Amino acid sequence: MQSLRVSAASRPKAVAGAIAAVIKESGLLEIQAVGAGAVNQAIKAVAIARGYLNPDGLDLVMRPEFMDIAIDGESRTGIRLIVEPR
């Protein structure tokens, strides 16, 4: 499964393009986001990607999960979004 990391500075349209490309290629994707701003950008990107994939007859579903990740030696809690076609 391919993985994308999204930050608060990520551009949702660019991330949406990456999501659409991965879904077309492999059909399953993990998005990782740590922090409220990053989660906001990730959710917006999934919504935009749905619009990109709709003309191809694809719709997306997303399963959110909590995850623990080490950043600079410190354990942080983030959100993992498993995205796949419906």
MORA-V942760 format. One record per residue. SS is DSSP state (~ for helix, > for strand, _ for the rest). PHI is phi in whole degrees, 0 to 359 (* if undefined). PSI is psi in whole degrees, 0 to 359 (none if undefined). Layout:
ss	phi	psi
SS	PHI	PSI
SS	PHI	PSI
//
This chain:
ss	phi	psi
_	*	131
>	282	153
>	231	138
>	241	140
>	252	131
>	244	136
_	246	174
_	295	336
_	270	356
_	294	143
_	273	120
~	304	322
~	294	322
~	292	317
~	295	321
~	299	320
~	297	319
~	294	319
~	299	312
~	300	318
~	297	316
~	293	318
~	298	317
~	296	324
~	281	309
_	238	343
_	82	358
>	212	139
>	211	144
>	246	129
>	247	130
>	248	134
>	217	133
_	239	120
_	104	153
~	298	318
~	296	320
~	292	319
~	296	319
~	302	313
~	295	322
~	294	317
~	295	317
~	299	320
~	296	320
~	295	319
~	297	318
~	293	319
~	299	326
~	302	318
~	294	323
~	294	324
~	271	343
~	304	316
_	299	337
_	272	4
_	78	18
_	254	140
_	236	157
>	247	147
>	238	154
>	224	132
>	246	112
>	276	144
>	217	153
>	277	152
>	215	154
>	255	135
>	221	144
>	267	123
>	234	118
_	54	41
_	77	4
>	246	136
>	279	128
>	234	154
>	260	133
>	229	186
>	244	134
>	248	127
>	249	117
>	268	118
>	245	133
>	209	162
>	288	149
_	279	none
//
